[in-house]
């Protein structure tokens, strides 16, 4: 199963990198100015790495592979602060097949701390019956006038559904537009 997943994600990553990155200009060719509020969208891939819980720890790839595909909108109130709304379906791959295992509504706040870093705090509501919050450190690694490519480190913390609290280390990469 691992041999199938690697080429799929390599192809998706190359597709993201090959998307055209255009600047926004008016009819005279002048680049548009920044106005707030500003609305931006993004799509990315999130990979859980390891989950800790008193019910048992679990590494992604041990007996299955889990991946999320967040889609979201950021509404920047000013240069430093904004609101974010994210929706994430999660898919689990095993030797016997694959299925969507969860859907996450993930609203939050954004705070730019400089040098292309953003702190993000999100609350989490999952169809699995879990809830919690997710602190995120996001870094833009490439920026054009209209698009960004970013990476992020996440620490989802979840409660509920008669399960012990869990803490997951995860990373994501994606495209903002």
Secondary structure by P-SEA (a helix, b strand, c coil): caaaaaaaaaaaaaaaaacbbbbbbccccccccccccbbbbbcbbbbbcccccccccccccccbbbbbbbbbbbbbcccccbbbbbbbbbbbbccccccccccccccbbbbbccccbbbbbbbbbbcccccbbbbbbbbbccccccbbbbcbbbbbbbbcccccbbbbbbccccccc
